[in-house]
Amino acid sequence: MIRNFGEAIKFRYIDVNSDEIKEYPDVAKILHKVRLPLTVIDGKPRFHGGFSFGMIAGEIQKILKE
């Protein structure tokens, strides 16, 4: 991702079973409705139950064009 988008993106892995999830209350609220892994981009849940580089890259490209 960094090779494709450089400094335009930052990413982070959050263990939903850790206290760190408290920093993301909107995500914590929906965890019972989704399958992990959950991909959140710009604070919005985008994919759950699996993901691919292409899916995420496509979504990032759309956002960067806005």
Distance bins in CASP14 RR format, pairs under 12 A and 6 or more apart:
PFRMAT RR
TARGET T0000
AUTHOR 0000-0000-0000
RMODE 2
METHOD distances of the structure
MODEL  1
1 7 0 0 0 0 0 1 0 0 0 0 0
1 8 0 0 0 0 1 0 0 0 0 0 0
1 9 1 0 0 1 0 0 0 0 0 0 0
1 10 0 0 0 0 1 0 0 0 0 0 0
1 11 1 0 0 1 0 0 0 0 0 0 0
1 12 0 0 0 0 0 1 0 0 0 0 0
1 39 0 0 0 0 0 1 0 0 0 0 0
1 41 0 0 0 0 0 1 0 0 0 0 0
1 51 0 0 0 0 0 1 0 0 0 0 0
1 52 0 0 0 0 0 1 0 0 0 0 0
1 53 1 0 0 1 0 0 0 0 0 0 0
1 54 0 0 0 0 1 0 0 0 0 0 0
1 55 0 0 0 0 0 1 0 0 0 0 0
1 56 1 0 0 1 0 0 0 0 0 0 0
1 57 1 0 0 1 0 0 0 0 0 0 0
1 58 0 0 0 0 0 1 0 0 0 0 0
1 59 0 0 0 0 0 1 0 0 0 0 0
1 60 1 0 0 1 0 0 0 0 0 0 0
1 61 0 0 0 0 0 1 0 0 0 0 0
2 8 0 0 0 0 1 0 0 0 0 0 0
2 9 1 0 0 1 0 0 0 0 0 0 0
2 10 0 0 0 0 1 0 0 0 0 0 0
2 11 0 0 0 0 1 0 0 0 0 0 0
2 53 0 0 0 0 0 1 0 0 0 0 0
2 57 0 0 0 0 0 1 0 0 0 0 0
2 60 0 0 0 0 0 1 0 0 0 0 0
3 9 0 0 0 0 0 1 0 0 0 0 0
3 53 0 0 0 0 0 1 0 0 0 0 0
3 57 0 0 0 0 0 1 0 0 0 0 0
4 11 0 0 0 0 0 1 0 0 0 0 0
4 53 0 0 0 0 1 0 0 0 0 0 0
4 54 0 0 0 0 1 0 0 0 0 0 0
4 56 0 0 0 0 0 1 0 0 0 0 0
4 57 1 0 0 1 0 0 0 0 0 0 0
4 58 0 0 0 0 1 0 0 0 0 0 0
4 60 0 0 0 0 1 0 0 0 0 0 0
4 61 0 0 0 0 1 0 0 0 0 0 0
4 64 0 0 0 0 0 1 0 0 0 0 0
5 11 0 0 0 0 1 0 0 0 0 0 0
5 41 0 0 0 0 0 1 0 0 0 0 0
5 53 0 0 0 0 0 1 0 0 0 0 0
5 56 0 0 0 0 0 1 0 0 0 0 0
5 57 1 0 0 1 0 0 0 0 0 0 0
5 58 0 0 0 0 0 1 0 0 0 0 0
5 59 0 0 0 0 0 1 0 0 0 0 0
5 60 1 0 0 1 0 0 0 0 0 0 0
5 61 0 0 0 0 1 0 0 0 0 0 0
5 63 0 0 0 0 0 1 0 0 0 0 0
5 64 1 0 0 1 0 0 0 0 0 0 0
6 60 0 0 0 0 0 1 0 0 0 0 0
6 64 0 0 0 0 0 1 0 0 0 0 0
7 64 0 0 0 0 0 1 0 0 0 0 0
8 42 0 0 0 0 0 1 0 0 0 0 0
8 57 0 0 0 0 0 1 0 0 0 0 0
8 60 1 0 0 1 0 0 0 0 0 0 0
8 61 0 0 0 0 0 1 0 0 0 0 0
8 63 0 0 0 0 1 0 0 0 0 0 0
8 64 1 0 0 1 0 0 0 0 0 0 0
8 65 0 0 0 0 0 1 0 0 0 0 0
9 41 0 0 0 0 1 0 0 0 0 0 0
9 42 0 0 0 0 0 1 0 0 0 0 0
9 56 0 0 0 0 1 0 0 0 0 0 0
9 57 0 0 0 0 1 0 0 0 0 0 0
9 58 0 0 0 0 0 1 0 0 0 0 0
9 59 0 0 0 0 0 1 0 0 0 0 0
9 60 1 0 0 1 0 0 0 0 0 0 0
9 61 0 0 0 0 0 1 0 0 0 0 0
9 63 0 0 0 0 1 0 0 0 0 0 0
9 64 0 0 0 0 1 0 0 0 0 0 0
10 41 0 0 0 0 0 1 0 0 0 0 0
10 42 0 0 0 0 0 1 0 0 0 0 0
10 60 0 0 0 0 0 1 0 0 0 0 0
11 39 0 0 0 0 1 0 0 0 0 0 0
11 40 0 0 0 0 0 1 0 0 0 0 0
11 41 0 0 0 0 1 0 0 0 0 0 0
11 42 0 0 0 0 0 1 0 0 0 0 0
11 51 0 0 0 0 0 1 0 0 0 0 0
11 53 0 0 0 0 0 1 0 0 0 0 0
11 56 0 0 0 0 1 0 0 0 0 0 0
11 57 0 0 0 0 0 1 0 0 0 0 0
11 60 0 0 0 0 1 0 0 0 0 0 0
12 20 0 0 0 0 1 0 0 0 0 0 0
12 21 0 0 0 0 0 1 0 0 0 0 0
12 23 0 0 0 0 0 1 0 0 0 0 0
12 24 0 0 0 0 1 0 0 0 0 0 0
12 27 0 0 0 0 0 1 0 0 0 0 0
12 39 0 0 0 0 0 1 0 0 0 0 0
12 40 0 0 0 0 1 0 0 0 0 0 0
12 41 0 0 0 0 0 1 0 0 0 0 0
12 43 0 0 0 0 0 1 0 0 0 0 0
13 20 0 0 0 0 1 0 0 0 0 0 0
13 21 0 0 0 0 0 1 0 0 0 0 0
13 36 0 0 0 0 0 1 0 0 0 0 0
13 37 0 0 0 0 1 0 0 0 0 0 0
13 38 0 0 0 0 0 1 0 0 0 0 0
13 39 0 0 0 0 0 1 0 0 0 0 0
13 40 0 0 0 0 0 1 0 0 0 0 0
14 20 1 0 1 0 0 0 0 0 0 0 0
14 21 1 0 0 1 0 0 0 0 0 0 0
14 22 0 0 0 0 0 1 0 0 0 0 0
14 23 1 0 0 1 0 0 0 0 0 0 0
14 24 1 0 0 1 0 0 0 0 0 0 0
14 27 1 0 0 1 0 0 0 0 0 0 0
14 28 0 0 0 0 1 0 0 0 0 0 0
14 31 0 0 0 0 0 1 0 0 0 0 0
14 36 0 0 0 0 0 1 0 0 0 0 0
14 37 0 0 0 0 0 1 0 0 0 0 0
14 38 0 0 0 0 1 0 0 0 0 0 0
14 39 0 0 0 0 0 1 0 0 0 0 0
14 40 0 0 0 0 1 0 0 0 0 0 0
14 43 0 0 0 0 0 1 0 0 0 0 0
15 21 1 0 0 1 0 0 0 0 0 0 0
15 22 0 0 0 0 0 1 0 0 0 0 0
15 23 0 0 0 0 0 1 0 0 0 0 0
15 24 0 0 0 0 0 1 0 0 0 0 0
15 31 0 0 0 0 0 1 0 0 0 0 0
15 36 0 0 0 0 0 1 0 0 0 0 0
15 37 0 0 0 0 0 1 0 0 0 0 0
15 38 0 0 0 0 0 1 0 0 0 0 0
16 22 0 0 0 0 0 1 0 0 0 0 0
16 23 0 0 0 0 0 1 0 0 0 0 0
16 24 0 0 0 0 1 0 0 0 0 0 0
16 27 1 0 0 1 0 0 0 0 0 0 0
16 28 1 0 0 1 0 0 0 0 0 0 0
16 29 0 0 0 0 0 1 0 0 0 0 0
16 30 0 0 0 0 0 1 0 0 0 0 0
16 31 1 0 1 0 0 0 0 0 0 0 0
16 32 0 0 0 0 0 1 0 0 0 0 0
16 34 0 0 0 0 0 1 0 0 0 0 0
16 35 0 0 0 0 0 1 0 0 0 0 0
16 36 1 0 0 1 0 0 0 0 0 0 0
16 37 0 0 0 0 1 0 0 0 0 0 0
16 38 1 0 0 1 0 0 0 0 0 0 0
16 40 0 0 0 0 0 1 0 0 0 0 0
16 48 0 0 0 0 0 1 0 0 0 0 0
17 28 0 0 0 0 0 1 0 0 0 0 0
17 31 0 0 0 0 1 0 0 0 0 0 0
17 36 0 0 0 0 0 1 0 0 0 0 0
18 24 0 0 0 0 0 1 0 0 0 0 0
18 28 0 0 0 0 0 1 0 0 0 0 0
19 28 0 0 0 0 0 1 0 0 0 0 0
20 27 0 0 0 0 0 1 0 0 0 0 0
20 28 0 0 0 0 0 1 0 0 0 0 0
21 27 1 0 0 1 0 0 0 0 0 0 0
21 28 1 0 1 0 0 0 0 0 0 0 0
21 29 0 0 0 0 0 1 0 0 0 0 0
21 30 0 0 0 0 0 1 0 0 0 0 0
21 31 1 0 0 1 0 0 0 0 0 0 0
21 36 0 0 0 0 0 1 0 0 0 0 0
21 38 0 0 0 0 0 1 0 0 0 0 0
21 40 0 0 0 0 0 1 0 0 0 0 0
22 28 1 0 0 1 0 0 0 0 0 0 0
22 29 0 0 0 0 0 1 0 0 0 0 0
23 40 0 0 0 0 0 1 0 0 0 0 0
23 43 0 0 0 0 0 1 0 0 0 0 0
24 30 0 0 0 0 0 1 0 0 0 0 0
24 31 0 0 0 0 1 0 0 0 0 0 0
24 38 0 0 0 0 0 1 0 0 0 0 0
24 40 1 0 0 1 0 0 0 0 0 0 0
24 43 0 0 0 0 1 0 0 0 0 0 0
24 44 0 0 0 0 0 1 0 0 0 0 0
24 45 0 0 0 0 0 1 0 0 0 0 0
25 31 0 0 0 0 0 1 0 0 0 0 0
25 43 0 0 0 0 0 1 0 0 0 0 0
26 38 0 0 0 0 0 1 0 0 0 0 0
26 40 0 0 0 0 1 0 0 0 0 0 0
26 42 0 0 0 0 0 1 0 0 0 0 0
26 43 1 0 0 1 0 0 0 0 0 0 0
26 44 0 0 0 0 1 0 0 0 0 0 0
26 45 0 0 0 0 1 0 0 0 0 0 0
27 33 0 0 0 0 0 1 0 0 0 0 0
27 34 0 0 0 0 1 0 0 0 0 0 0
27 36 0 0 0 0 0 1 0 0 0 0 0
27 37 0 0 0 0 0 1 0 0 0 0 0
27 38 1 0 0 1 0 0 0 0 0 0 0
27 39 0 0 0 0 0 1 0 0 0 0 0
27 40 1 0 1 0 0 0 0 0 0 0 0
27 41 0 0 0 0 0 1 0 0 0 0 0
27 43 1 0 0 1 0 0 0 0 0 0 0
27 44 0 0 0 0 1 0 0 0 0 0 0
27 45 1 0 0 1 0 0 0 0 0 0 0
27 46 0 0 0 0 0 1 0 0 0 0 0
27 48 0 0 0 0 0 1 0 0 0 0 0
28 34 0 0 0 0 0 1 0 0 0 0 0
28 38 0 0 0 0 0 1 0 0 0 0 0
28 40 0 0 0 0 0 1 0 0 0 0 0
28 45 0 0 0 0 0 1 0 0 0 0 0
29 38 0 0 0 0 0 1 0 0 0 0 0
29 45 0 0 0 0 0 1 0 0 0 0 0
30 36 0 0 0 0 0 1 0 0 0 0 0
30 38 0 0 0 0 1 0 0 0 0 0 0
30 40 0 0 0 0 1 0 0 0 0 0 0
30 43 0 0 0 0 0 1 0 0 0 0 0
30 44 0 0 0 0 0 1 0 0 0 0 0
30 45 1 0 0 1 0 0 0 0 0 0 0
30 48 0 0 0 0 1 0 0 0 0 0 0
31 37 0 0 0 0 0 1 0 0 0 0 0
31 38 1 0 0 1 0 0 0 0 0 0 0
31 40 0 0 0 0 0 1 0 0 0 0 0
31 45 0 0 0 0 1 0 0 0 0 0 0
31 48 0 0 0 0 1 0 0 0 0 0 0
32 38 0 0 0 0 0 1 0 0 0 0 0
32 48 0 0 0 0 0 1 0 0 0 0 0
33 45 0 0 0 0 1 0 0 0 0 0 0
33 48 0 0 0 0 1 0 0 0 0 0 0
33 49 0 0 0 0 0 1 0 0 0 0 0
34 40 0 0 0 0 0 1 0 0 0 0 0
34 45 1 0 0 1 0 0 0 0 0 0 0
34 46 0 0 0 0 0 1 0 0 0 0 0
34 47 0 0 0 0 1 0 0 0 0 0 0
34 48 1 1 0 0 0 0 0 0 0 0 0
34 49 1 0 0 1 0 0 0 0 0 0 0
34 50 0 0 0 0 0 1 0 0 0 0 0
35 45 0 0 0 0 0 1 0 0 0 0 0
35 47 0 0 0 0 1 0 0 0 0 0 0
35 48 1 0 1 0 0 0 0 0 0 0 0
35 49 1 1 0 0 0 0 0 0 0 0 0
35 50 1 0 0 1 0 0 0 0 0 0 0
35 51 0 0 0 0 0 1 0 0 0 0 0
36 45 0 0 0 0 0 1 0 0 0 0 0
36 47 0 0 0 0 0 1 0 0 0 0 0
36 48 1 0 0 1 0 0 0 0 0 0 0
36 49 1 0 0 1 0 0 0 0 0 0 0
36 50 0 0 0 0 1 0 0 0 0 0 0
36 51 0 0 0 0 0 1 0 0 0 0 0
37 45 0 0 0 0 0 1 0 0 0 0 0
37 46 0 0 0 0 0 1 0 0 0 0 0
37 47 0 0 0 0 1 0 0 0 0 0 0
37 48 1 0 0 1 0 0 0 0 0 0 0
37 49 1 0 0 1 0 0 0 0 0 0 0
37 50 1 0 1 0 0 0 0 0 0 0 0
37 51 1 0 0 1 0 0 0 0 0 0 0
37 52 0 0 0 0 0 1 0 0 0 0 0
37 55 0 0 0 0 0 1 0 0 0 0 0
37 56 0 0 0 0 0 1 0 0 0 0 0
38 44 0 0 0 0 0 1 0 0 0 0 0
38 45 1 0 1 0 0 0 0 0 0 0 0
38 46 0 0 0 0 1 0 0 0 0 0 0
38 47 1 0 0 1 0 0 0 0 0 0 0
38 48 1 0 1 0 0 0 0 0 0 0 0
38 49 1 0 0 1 0 0 0 0 0 0 0
38 50 0 0 0 0 1 0 0 0 0 0 0
38 51 0 0 0 0 1 0 0 0 0 0 0
39 45 1 0 0 1 0 0 0 0 0 0 0
39 46 1 0 1 0 0 0 0 0 0 0 0
39 47 1 0 1 0 0 0 0 0 0 0 0
39 48 1 0 0 1 0 0 0 0 0 0 0
39 49 0 0 0 0 1 0 0 0 0 0 0
39 50 1 0 0 1 0 0 0 0 0 0 0
39 51 1 0 1 0 0 0 0 0 0 0 0
39 52 0 0 0 0 0 1 0 0 0 0 0
39 53 0 0 0 0 0 1 0 0 0 0 0
39 54 0 0 0 0 0 1 0 0 0 0 0
39 55 1 0 0 1 0 0 0 0 0 0 0
39 56 1 0 0 1 0 0 0 0 0 0 0
39 57 0 0 0 0 0 1 0 0 0 0 0
39 58 0 0 0 0 0 1 0 0 0 0 0
39 59 0 0 0 0 1 0 0 0 0 0 0
39 60 0 0 0 0 0 1 0 0 0 0 0
40 46 1 0 0 1 0 0 0 0 0 0 0
40 47 0 0 0 0 1 0 0 0 0 0 0
40 48 0 0 0 0 1 0 0 0 0 0 0
40 51 0 0 0 0 0 1 0 0 0 0 0
40 56 0 0 0 0 0 1 0 0 0 0 0
40 59 0 0 0 0 0 1 0 0 0 0 0
41 47 0 0 0 0 1 0 0 0 0 0 0
41 51 0 0 0 0 0 1 0 0 0 0 0
41 55 0 0 0 0 0 1 0 0 0 0 0
41 56 1 0 0 1 0 0 0 0 0 0 0
41 57 0 0 0 0 0 1 0 0 0 0 0
41 58 0 0 0 0 0 1 0 0 0 0 0
41 59 1 0 1 0 0 0 0 0 0 0 0
41 60 1 0 0 1 0 0 0 0 0 0 0
41 61 0 0 0 0 0 1 0 0 0 0 0
41 62 0 0 0 0 1 0 0 0 0 0 0
41 63 1 0 0 1 0 0 0 0 0 0 0
41 64 0 0 0 0 0 1 0 0 0 0 0
42 59 0 0 0 0 1 0 0 0 0 0 0
42 60 0 0 0 0 1 0 0 0 0 0 0
42 62 0 0 0 0 0 1 0 0 0 0 0
42 63 1 0 0 1 0 0 0 0 0 0 0
42 64 0 0 0 0 0 1 0 0 0 0 0
42 66 0 0 0 0 1 0 0 0 0 0 0
43 59 0 0 0 0 0 1 0 0 0 0 0
43 63 0 0 0 0 0 1 0 0 0 0 0
44 59 0 0 0 0 1 0 0 0 0 0 0
44 63 0 0 0 0 1 0 0 0 0 0 0
45 51 0 0 0 0 0 1 0 0 0 0 0
45 59 0 0 0 0 0 1 0 0 0 0 0
46 55 0 0 0 0 1 0 0 0 0 0 0
46 56 1 0 0 1 0 0 0 0 0 0 0
46 57 0 0 0 0 0 1 0 0 0 0 0
46 58 0 0 0 0 0 1 0 0 0 0 0
46 59 1 0 1 0 0 0 0 0 0 0 0
46 60 0 0 0 0 1 0 0 0 0 0 0
46 62 0 0 0 0 0 1 0 0 0 0 0
46 63 0 0 0 0 1 0 0 0 0 0 0
47 53 0 0 0 0 0 1 0 0 0 0 0
47 54 0 0 0 0 0 1 0 0 0 0 0
47 55 1 0 1 0 0 0 0 0 0 0 0
47 56 1 0 0 1 0 0 0 0 0 0 0
47 57 0 0 0 0 0 1 0 0 0 0 0
47 58 0 0 0 0 0 1 0 0 0 0 0
47 59 1 0 0 1 0 0 0 0 0 0 0
47 60 0 0 0 0 0 1 0 0 0 0 0
48 55 0 0 0 0 0 1 0 0 0 0 0
49 55 0 0 0 0 0 1 0 0 0 0 0
50 56 0 0 0 0 0 1 0 0 0 0 0
51 57 0 0 0 0 0 1 0 0 0 0 0
51 58 0 0 0 0 0 1 0 0 0 0 0
51 59 0 0 0 0 1 0 0 0 0 0 0
52 58 0 0 0 0 1 0 0 0 0 0 0
52 59 0 0 0 0 0 1 0 0 0 0 0
53 59 0 0 0 0 0 1 0 0 0 0 0
53 60 0 0 0 0 0 1 0 0 0 0 0
54 60 0 0 0 0 1 0 0 0 0 0 0
54 61 0 0 0 0 1 0 0 0 0 0 0
54 62 0 0 0 0 0 1 0 0 0 0 0
55 61 0 0 0 0 0 1 0 0 0 0 0
55 62 0 0 0 0 0 1 0 0 0 0 0
56 62 0 0 0 0 0 1 0 0 0 0 0
56 63 0 0 0 0 0 1 0 0 0 0 0
57 63 0 0 0 0 0 1 0 0 0 0 0
57 64 0 0 0 0 0 1 0 0 0 0 0
58 64 0 0 0 0 1 0 0 0 0 0 0
58 65 0 0 0 0 0 1 0 0 0 0 0
59 65 0 0 0 0 0 1 0 0 0 0 0
59 66 0 0 0 0 0 1 0 0 0 0 0
60 66 0 0 0 0 0 1 0 0 0 0 0
END
